Amino acid sequence: MPSSPPLRILLTGPESTGKTLLARRLAEAYQTAWAPEYARAYLETLGRPYEEEDLLHIARGQMLVEDFQARFARRILPCDTGLLVLKVWSEYKYGRCHPWILEQLRQRPYDLYLLCGTDAPWVEDPQRENPNEREELYAIYKRELEMLGVPYTELWGGVEERVKKVDRLIVDLTLPNN
């Protein structure tokens, strides 16, 4: 078990922007655990179309997955989405977000926020809903990160280019006097 908690890295952004692939690649490169997107497993077993109240269950599940995986992480914990995705998803689809999600979002900081760009090719998936709104959603994510008042880095380019950029950010975060 690690002696200090891992750096929590949030990968966020619209659908099909490479969050899962990047989380896996980072975990592989750093030989660490990663926190997958809980919504995928939840929706696959739901057996009905999701409803607004399901987003609260997904948010709780995402937090549990992150906390569980952090126990096994070494140095970093890449998190494939987080509560910011739930906030954007809820407000975009339903026009509001549950107050508990909003409160948890404010209380649950990450060490590194990464906004994945829309230059990754769209990959069709039964759980994805917004292939034509990626630019609009990207702007929403960017605005939300700015409203949270957290520093974030936009990631563009291929997976290897993104991994190299994140490597540099991790080094900068872990150098003495940072």
N, C-alpha and C positions, 0 to 999 in steps of 0.2 A: 504494500500500500504506500502511496506517495506521502512524503513528509509534509508537503505543502499542497494546498488545493491547486488543481490545474487552472490555467488560463481558460476562461470560458469564451469561446468565439462564436458569435451569432452570425449565421449565414441567412440573409433575408432577401426579399425581393419578390417580384411576380412569379407566377407559375412558369416552369420550364426555362429557368435561367441558370441551371447548373448547380443549384444548392446541394442536392444529394450527392452528385458526382464529386463535387469539391470537398464535401465533408468526408466522404470515403477516402479520397486521395490524400487529404491531410492526415487522417487517422493512419493510413498506411505508411505515409512518409515519416510520421512521428512514432509509429508503433504504439498507438494509443487507442482507447475506446472512442466512440463518437455517439452522439445522441440523434437517432433517426427521427424523422417526422412522425409523430404519434398519430396524426390525422389519417394517414394512409391505412394503418392497421385498424383503426377504429371504423373507418368508412367501409373497409373491405368486409368486416364482420357485422355491419349494422343490419343488413337485410331489408332496408327500406331507404327511401330518399332521406337525406339528413334534413334537420330542422334547426332553427335558430338556437334552441336550447342545447343541441348537441355540441355547439361550439364551446360552451362552458365545460362540458365533460372532456372535450379534446384539450382545452387549455390545462385542465388539471392533470390529464394524462401526460401532456408534454413536459410539464414541470417534474412529474415523477420520473419520467424517462431520463431527463437531464440529471436529476439528483442521483439516480441509481447509477448511471453511466459514469458520473464524476468519481464515484468510488473506485473505478477501475482505470481511470484515465491517468496517463503519465504526461506531465508537463502541460499539455493542452487538451481541451475538450471541444471539438468542433460540434456545434449544435445546428442541425438541419432544420431550420425555422425555429420559431419561438413565439412568444405571446404577441409580438408585434404583427406577425402574420394573422393571428386570430383577430386582432383589433381591426386591421385593414379589411380582412375578409368579412367580418361582421358588419362594419360600417358600409362597405361597398354593396353588400347584398341586402342588408336589412335596415340600413340607415341609422344604426345605433350599435353600441357595444355594452355588454354587461359590465356594471361597475366593478365587480370583483376582478375581471380581466384587466381593466384599466388600472386598478390599484396594484395588482401583482406586477404589471408591466413597469410601473414606477419603482417598485420595491426590489426588482430582480435585475440588477445591472449585469452587463457582460464586460469583459476586459477588452474586447475587440468586436466592433460592429462592422460587418461587411455587407454591402449592398451589391448584389449580383446583377450585372447589366443584361440587357435584353438582346445582346448580339449572339447569345447561344441560340441555336436553332430550336424552333418549336417542335416538341415531340408529343404526338397525340397520346392521350391517356384518358381512360374513362372517368377519372376523378378531376380532370382539368376542365375548367369552364370558360376561360376568357382568352382565347387565342388572339383575338383582335384588339384587346384592350391592354396589352403589355406595356406600351409606352405610357398610357394614362396611369396605370397602376404603378409603374416605376416612379413617376412623378409624385404619386401619393406616398409611396414608401420614403422617398427622399424628404418630403415635407414632414412626415411623421418623425423621422430620425432627427431632423432639425428642431422640431417642437419638443422632443425628449431632451434636447440639449446635450446629446452625446456626440463625441467625435466618431466619425465613420469614414470608411474608405469605399469608394466605388470600384468594382472589379469588372474589367472588360477584357476581352481577348479569349483565347483558348484556355483549356484547363491547365496546361503546363505553365502558361504565362500567369494565370491567376495564382497557382500554387507558389510560384517564385515570388510574386508580390506579397503574398501572405507570409512566406518565410521571412522576408525582410521586415515586415511589420512585427512578427513574433520576436525576432532578434532585437529590434528596437525596444520592444516592451520589456524584454528580459535583461537588457544591459544594466549594469549598476548605474545608479543615479537617475533612473527613470521612474 
